Amino acid sequence: MAPKPDVVIAGAGPAGSTAGYLLAELGFRVLLLEKSDFPRYRIGESLTPSILPLLDFLRVREAIEQAGFLRMAGHTVCWGSPRARTGYYSADRSRLGFQVWRETFDALLLEHAGQQPRLEIRFGVGVKRVTLGRRAVAVEAAGHAPVRARFFVDATGRSGIVARRNLRRRDPNFRTLAVTGYWRDAASPAGADFGNTLLEAYENGVVWSVPLGNGLRNVTLLVDWAEGRRIRAASARAFYLAEVERLRHVSKFLSRASLAGAPRIWDATLYTSRAFAGGRFLLAGDAGLFIDPLSSEGVQTAMASAVSGAAVINTILRRPAAADDAIAFYRDAQSNAYLTHYRQSAEYYDQERRWPHSPFWQKRSGLLAPAHANGALSRAPLRPPAEVSHVAPAQDVRLERRPVLEWPWIATREVLVTGRHPRGVRFLHKVCIPALIKEARKHPAVVDILNGYLNRREGRDAEAGMVRAALVALYREGVLIAIEPCESRSGSL
């Protein structure tokens, strides 16, 4: 193996491949170690259209779009009611996500990363021990001499070669087992809904099902951890088939289908970490946190952590004076990602009230404080933006200097901080929000705020439509409030 890499990454999944690609592009010598041979099995995954900007940033979107994955226009849910309801990513159903076969998807990302000449990839090399020093790390793998590097990235997923050092915190409420089966000759919804994700709540848990481009249908049960006793008493196959028969909606697509193999069981418990980075290490992807599979954003969250993680590592190694800020930024970003998804999951589970005596649903209901039980605190109905011509910042709005991501660095910049945005916001719709707030403090008329921003240094490359969209978003979030006088609607939101 390369004797003197700058960075060693363990794990070549989406997070490891993304981090390796970006760090090599930034000029670091990177050694990427993967204990398995590729392609390797991973459960099929839904990727919502929100991943597209990330694929564009990595310059891998074209390869993913040409890989033959099924595209989905939305999702169909049976939740809170037996009636199936379908939602779409766009009204015209033109905004599409991907139903990916992970063996192919992960291999594509790794092949793309391997085009970087400063990245060396080694398969069949599992990291056994990592020694973190003040100035370097020593990485040991079976059958190889220790490798010294300046930094180590743990992208080993649930294995967590560094994360398992008393850093991981498993959630006691969302202790979940996933039981996955693949079905041949399964049916699918007709027309544009053919590739959509199916999600159904039932008495003992939740079923998540997607079709795949290879002709199989993934049907995954998410059940409480305590169901492990029933599985051991019978068998994974007997348990799985008995539960599938309880499904009212998804089972309709399996009436003429057959299992393609034995069901697989895996731990789907939510977890986060006490620390996500230090002076010589960083946890990327599932090594640091795991969110509810129902979100369909696990892969996207992992890849996003690798993007911000690459900027953090670049800052630590090349601007050591800013290392503490970079580590704090990554800690806050990852913690916020976990908490945001946790709240969304808790709110969603709380909507299902049909089985109050079911252990699965009892453990997952009422997890949020009353103020958050129905999302954000209720507010008086807002006037339509088109009827607002004068605005002012809300009382809790303040501008503070915080670490932010300015690729490829973590830098301290002015951000907007409110109760809804405790971590701070710097850009929205490509508009510098602190600069926009400063204009709102000077000029209450919307037309003057817009023109004032466009004349600032920060607004030289902005378009009026972007600034107007940012103003509308801030108004709807309560950052800006409508004030009198409304003398003219010519400059309204």
N, C-alpha and C positions, 0 to 999 in steps of 0.2 A: 504494500500500500504506500501511497505518497508519504514520504517521511516527515514533511514539514508543511502540512496544510494550515491555513489560517483558521478555518472553521471545519469542524467535524459535525455532520448531521447523521443521527441514527433514525432510520425510518424513511422509506421512499414512497409514502402515500401522498395524497394531495398536498398536505402541509409541507412535508419534507421536500418534495419535488419543487414546489413553488419557492420555498426558501432557498434551495440550492440554486435554482435558476437565477433568482434576483441577486443573491450574494456574489455569484460568479460574474454576473453582468456588471456589478459594482467594482469588480477587479480583485476580489478575494479568491484565494486558492481554496477550493471546497472539496472535501472528501465526504461522499454520501454513502453510508453503509446500510444495506438492507439484508435482513436475515433470511428472507424467502427468495425463491426464484420467481420471476415474473413470466407470464401472468399468474396472479394469485387470486384466490377467492375472496370477494367481499360482497356483502348484500347489495342487491340492486338499489339504485338511489334515484329520487326525484330531484331535479335541479330547476328551481323556479327562474323566471326571466330576470330576476334581480341579480343573477350571477353574470349576466352578459358584460357589464362594464368591467368586471374583474377579469373575464376572459380576454377582453380587448386590451386591458392594461398589460397582460402577460403575452399578448400577441399569439394566442392559441385558439381564438374563437373559430377561425376558419377550419382548423383541423377537427375541432369538436363538431362543428356543423356538418362536416363531410363524412363523419364516422358512421352514419346510418342509424343513430339513435332515434327512437320514436319521439315525436314532439307532442306536447300536451298543451291544450288551450286553457285548462283550469282544473278544477277538482269537484268531485261530487261527494257530499257528506250526508250521513244519517246520524244526526247528533241532536239530542234534546227532543227528538221526535222520530218516529219510524219513516217519515216522509223524506225521500231523497231530494236534496237541493243542490244545484250546480252553480258554481261561481266561476267566472272567467277572469283572466289576467288583463283583458281589455274588452271593451264592449263589442268591438268588431271581430273578436277572437283571433286577431292577427298576432298578438303578443304571445310567444310560445316558449315553454320550457323544454327540458329534456328528461326522458326516462332512460337513464344510462345503465349499462352493464358495467359494473365497476372494474372488472378485470380489464376491459378495453379502455375505459376512461382513464384509470390510473396509469396504464401502459402508455397512453398518448401523452399525458402530462410528463411522465418520466422521459419519454423519447424526446419531447420538446426541450426539457431541461438539459438533456445530454448533448444538445447542440452547442452548449457553452464550452469553449475549450478549457476553461479554468475549473470545470467541474469533473471530478473523477467519481464514477459510480462502481461500487463493488457489491455483487449479490452473494448470498450465502454467508454473510459475515454478520453475526449477531453480537452486539456490544454486551459484554459481561460486567464491566465495571468502569466507572468514570470517577476520576479523582480531580476535584476542583481545587485549584490553587489560587493564589492572589494574582499571579501574572500569566498563568497557563493552565491547561487541563491535560490530563493523561487519560487516554481512551484505550481500554484493553478489550480485545476480542479473541475468542478461542482460536488457537493455531496461528496467531499473529503477534508480532512484537508490539508493545505499547506504542501508540501514536501520540505525540505531543502536538497541541494546537493552542491557538489563542482563545478559542471559544468553542462551546459545545451546544448543539441544538437537540433537544429531546423531542423527536417527532415519532415516537414509538407507540402512539395511541394508548390503549388501555394498559399496555405493558409498563409504560412510564419508567424507563430506566433511572431517571432522576426524580420524576414526580412521585414515585412510590417511597421516597425517603421522607415519609411522614408529611408530605405536602398535600396529598389528595384528601378532599372532604366529600364523602358520599352523602347524598341527600336522604334523610330517613323516611320521607314521605313517598318519594318517587322511586322506590326500590322495585325494579321492574325486570321481568324476564321477557325476552322476545323469542318466539318460536316461528321460524321461517320455513315455508315450503314453496316449491316451484311446481307449477301445474302445466301439463301439456293439454292442448286442444281446449283451453278455456275460452269462453266468449268474452266480448267487450261491448261497451255501449256503441251505438250506431253513430255514423256521421262524424262530425267534428269532435265529438266527445270520446272517440275511440281510444285515444292515448291518455285520457285523464286519470288522475289519482282518485282512488275510491277510499273513503274513510268512513268507518261505521263503528258506533258505540254499541256494545251489548252488555249483558249483565255482568260477565266476568272480566271485561276489559275492553280493548279496542282492536279493530282489525284495520290494517293498512295494506292496500293492494294496488299494484301497478303492472301494466303490460310491458314487455321488453321486446326489443327488436329481434331477438333470436326466437321468437314465437312462444316463449314461456310467460306465465303470469306469476308474479311474486305475490304471495298472500302471507303476511306476517301478523301474528297475534302478539299483542302486548298485554301481559297479564301480571298480576301481583307476584312478588318474589315468593310468597308462601305457597304458590301453586307448584313449586318445585317438588313438594312432597307427593302431590298427585302424579306428577310426571314420573317420578322414581317408582311409585307403586305400580303404575301401568307400564307405559313406554312413551317415548316422545311421539311416535306415530299414532298410537291409540288416543293419547290425550289430544293431539292436534286435530285429528279427524272428528273426534267427538265435539270439540269446540267449534269447528267450522260448521257443523250441522246446526248449531245454535244461531248462526247468522241469518238474518232475514233478507238482506240485500245482496251482499257479496256472494253468498252461496248460489244465487241465481245464475251466476256466470260460471259455476263449476259443475253444473249438473251432468255434463258430458265429458268432463275433464278427468285426468288422472295425475296423481303425484309423480313427478319426474325423479324423485329420489327421497331418501330419508329426510325428515325435517331436521333443521339445525337449531340449536338452542344457544342463545348468547345473552350476556348481561347488558341490559339497556338502562341501568340505573343512572340517574343524573348525578354529576359530580362537578366540583370546581377545585381550585387549589388555594392553599394559603399564601403561596408566592409563585409568580409566573416567570420571574427573571431575576438574575443577579449579575454580579460583575463579570462572570465567566460562563453563564448558562442561560438558556431560555427554553420554555415549554411552548411548543407549537401544536396547534390542532387538538386532537383528542387527548394528547398527553396532559394538557392543561385543564380542559373542561369538556364536558359532554352534555349536549342539550337534548330535549325531547325529540325522538325521531319523527314525531308527527309534524314538526315544523318544516320538514324538507329543506332545512338550511344547514345541516351538519357539515357537509362538504364545503359549502360557501363560507361558513364561519371558520373552518379550519384553514382554508386558503387565505382568507382575509387576515387571520392571525399571523400567517407567514409573511404577508406583505408588510404589515406594521412591524413584525418582528425583525425583518431584514433591515428596516430603517433604524430600529433600535440598536441592532448589532453594529451597523455602520457607524452610528453615533458613538457608541461605547468605545469602539476600537480606534476611531479616527478623531474623535473630539472627546477625550476622556473627561474633560472638565464638565461636560454636559451629561455624563453617564448616569448620575443620580436622577436627573430629570427624565432621561430616556427610560430608565427602569420604572419610575413612578408612572410615566405615561402608559407603558405597557400593562402594568398592574391594573390601573384604572380602566383601561380599554377592555381588557379581558374580563375583569370583574363586572363591568357594565354590560358586556355582551351576555354573560351568564344570567345576571339578574333580570335583564330585559326579557330574555327568552323564558326564564322561570316565571315571571309575572304573567306573560302571555299564556303559558301553559296552565298556570293556576286559574286564570280567568276562564279559559276555555273549558277546563274540566268542571269548573263550578257551574257551568251552564247545563250540565247533564244531571237531571234530578229524577230520572225514572226508576232508579234502583237504590233507594236510600239505605237499604240493609245489606247491600253488597260490600264486602270488605274492600274490593278494589276501589269503588267510588267513595266509600267512607274516608279512606286514607287520603284521597286527592281532592276533597271538597273543603271549603272554608279555610284555605291556607293563607289568604291575604287578609290584611287588616281591613276593617269596614270601609275606610276611606278609599281603598283600592279595589274593593270587591267588584265594582262595575267599571273598572278602568279609571280614568282621570276623574277628579272631583267635578261634580256637575256645575255648570255655569249657566247664566242666563243666555237665552238664544242670541246669537250674534246677528247684527244687521248684515245683509248681503254686502260683500266687499264693494260692489258697484255703487252703493249708496253712501260710502264713506269717503270723505274728501280731506279730513284732517285727523291726524293721529298723534299719539304721544307714547313714549315708552311706559310700560306698567311700573308700579312702585318697586317691585322686587327685581327689576332689571339692573344689572351692574356689569361693568367691564373690568376684567381682571387679566393678569398675565399668567398663562398656564402653558405647560408643554403641549405641543400639537405636532401632528404629522405633516411635514412639508417635504415630500419625497425628494431625495432619499435620506432626509435627516429628521430627527426630533428636535424641534426648536421651541424656544419660549416666545409666545406671541400673545397679543391681546385677544380675548375671546368674550363672547356674551355668556353670562351666567344668570340663570333664573332657577326657580324651584323646579320647573320642568326640564331644565338642562343643567343639572348640577356639575357635570363634567366640563361644560363649556362648549360653545359652537363658534367656529371661525368662518366657515364658508357654507352657504346654502344657495343652490342653483348657480354655483360659481360666483356668487356675490360675497364680498367681504362684509360679514354682518356687523362687526364693531364699527366699521366706517359708516355703514348705513344707519346704525343707531345714533352715531354722532350727528349725522344730518337730520335725523328725526328730532333730536334735542334742540337743534337750531331753527328748524323750519317745520311747523306743524302741517302745512299744506302738503298733500301727497305729491303734487306736481313739483313742488320745490325740493322735496326730499329726493325724488327721482333725478331731477336735473342736477342737484347738488352732488349726488353720488357720481353721476356720469362725468362731472368735471373734476373729480378727485383723481389722484394718482391711481388709487385702487380700481377705479371704474373706467380707465381709459380703453380697455379691451372688452368692456361689458356691452351687452345689448339691452335696450330699454325693456324688452320683454322679460329678460332674466331678472332685472331689478324689480319689476312689477310683480313677478311670480314670488320673489323672496318677500316682498312687502305683504302680499296676500297670505303667505304661509305664516309669517310672524304675527299677523293680525288674528288668524284663525287659532293660533296657539296661545294667544293672550299676551304675547310679548309686546305688541302694540295694541293700544286701545283707542276706540273712536272718541273724538272730542268735538266740541262745538268751537267755532261756527262752521256749518257746512254751507259755505257761501257759493260753491260751484261744484258741479259734478264733472266738469271737463277734465279734472285731474284726479278722479276717484280711483280707488283700488280696482 
